[in-house]
Amino acid sequence: AAPKKKAAAKPKKPAAHPKYSEMIKAAIGSLKERGGSSRQAILKYILKNYNVGKDERTSNAHLKLALRAGVKNNSLKQAKGTGASGSFRIGEVKKVAKPKKAKSPK
């Protein structure tokens, strides 16, 4: 069989919205909920304020993945619940500690 010609990969068009991680931070920041914001509230905010398309289900799937990833890399803190459920807060930004120079033994 003749090898199939691979279709030229279409250049990815840039998204009409910022990264989900950035949208989540903006949502949590503007919702100002004391106990953290729920996934549903964050989703509602994102759908209202960003051009993520009409399909709520795909946005929800992306949001869940972004929330889990955010909790994993400590950019988000989970106030309640596990996985993509519960409430989320913006995590503490770690200050980069400068490595101290090892004192040369005299």
Secondary structure as a PSIPRED ss2 file (coil, helix, strand):
# PSIPRED VFORMAT (PSIPRED V4.0)

   1 A C   1.000  0.000  0.000
   2 A C   1.000  0.000  0.000
   3 P C   1.000  0.000  0.000
   4 K C   1.000  0.000  0.000
   5 K C   1.000  0.000  0.000
   6 K C   1.000  0.000  0.000
   7 A C   1.000  0.000  0.000
   8 A C   1.000  0.000  0.000
   9 A C   1.000  0.000  0.000
  10 K C   1.000  0.000  0.000
  11 P C   1.000  0.000  0.000
  12 K C   1.000  0.000  0.000
  13 K C   1.000  0.000  0.000
  14 P C   1.000  0.000  0.000
  15 A C   1.000  0.000  0.000
  16 A C   1.000  0.000  0.000
  17 H C   1.000  0.000  0.000
  18 P C   1.000  0.000  0.000
  19 K C   1.000  0.000  0.000
  20 Y H   0.000  1.000  0.000
  21 S H   0.000  1.000  0.000
  22 E H   0.000  1.000  0.000
  23 M H   0.000  1.000  0.000
  24 I H   0.000  1.000  0.000
  25 K H   0.000  1.000  0.000
  26 A H   0.000  1.000  0.000
  27 A H   0.000  1.000  0.000
  28 I H   0.000  1.000  0.000
  29 G H   0.000  1.000  0.000
  30 S H   0.000  1.000  0.000
  31 L H   0.000  1.000  0.000
  32 K C   1.000  0.000  0.000
  33 E C   1.000  0.000  0.000
  34 R C   1.000  0.000  0.000
  35 G C   1.000  0.000  0.000
  36 G C   1.000  0.000  0.000
  37 S E   0.000  0.000  1.000
  38 S E   0.000  0.000  1.000
  39 R H   0.000  1.000  0.000
  40 Q H   0.000  1.000  0.000
  41 A H   0.000  1.000  0.000
  42 I H   0.000  1.000  0.000
  43 L H   0.000  1.000  0.000
  44 K H   0.000  1.000  0.000
  45 Y H   0.000  1.000  0.000
  46 I H   0.000  1.000  0.000
  47 L H   0.000  1.000  0.000
  48 K H   0.000  1.000  0.000
  49 N H   0.000  1.000  0.000
  50 Y C   1.000  0.000  0.000
  51 N C   1.000  0.000  0.000
  52 V C   1.000  0.000  0.000
  53 G C   1.000  0.000  0.000
  54 K C   1.000  0.000  0.000
  55 D C   1.000  0.000  0.000
  56 E H   0.000  1.000  0.000
  57 R H   0.000  1.000  0.000
  58 T H   0.000  1.000  0.000
  59 S H   0.000  1.000  0.000
  60 N H   0.000  1.000  0.000
  61 A H   0.000  1.000  0.000
  62 H H   0.000  1.000  0.000
  63 L H   0.000  1.000  0.000
  64 K H   0.000  1.000  0.000
  65 L H   0.000  1.000  0.000
  66 A H   0.000  1.000  0.000
  67 L H   0.000  1.000  0.000
  68 R H   0.000  1.000  0.000
  69 A H   0.000  1.000  0.000
  70 G H   0.000  1.000  0.000
  71 V H   0.000  1.000  0.000
  72 K H   0.000  1.000  0.000
  73 N C   1.000  0.000  0.000
  74 N C   1.000  0.000  0.000
  75 S C   1.000  0.000  0.000
  76 L E   0.000  0.000  1.000
  77 K E   0.000  0.000  1.000
  78 Q E   0.000  0.000  1.000
  79 A E   0.000  0.000  1.000
  80 K E   0.000  0.000  1.000
  81 G C   1.000  0.000  0.000
  82 T C   1.000  0.000  0.000
  83 G C   1.000  0.000  0.000
  84 A C   1.000  0.000  0.000
  85 S C   1.000  0.000  0.000
  86 G C   1.000  0.000  0.000
  87 S E   0.000  0.000  1.000
  88 F E   0.000  0.000  1.000
  89 R E   0.000  0.000  1.000
  90 I E   0.000  0.000  1.000
  91 G C   1.000  0.000  0.000
  92 E C   1.000  0.000  0.000
  93 V C   1.000  0.000  0.000
  94 K C   1.000  0.000  0.000
  95 K C   1.000  0.000  0.000
  96 V C   1.000  0.000  0.000
  97 A C   1.000  0.000  0.000
  98 K C   1.000  0.000  0.000
  99 P C   1.000  0.000  0.000
 100 K C   1.000  0.000  0.000
 101 K C   1.000  0.000  0.000
 102 A C   1.000  0.000  0.000
 103 K C   1.000  0.000  0.000
 104 S C   1.000  0.000  0.000
 105 P C   1.000  0.000  0.000
 106 K C   1.000  0.000  0.000
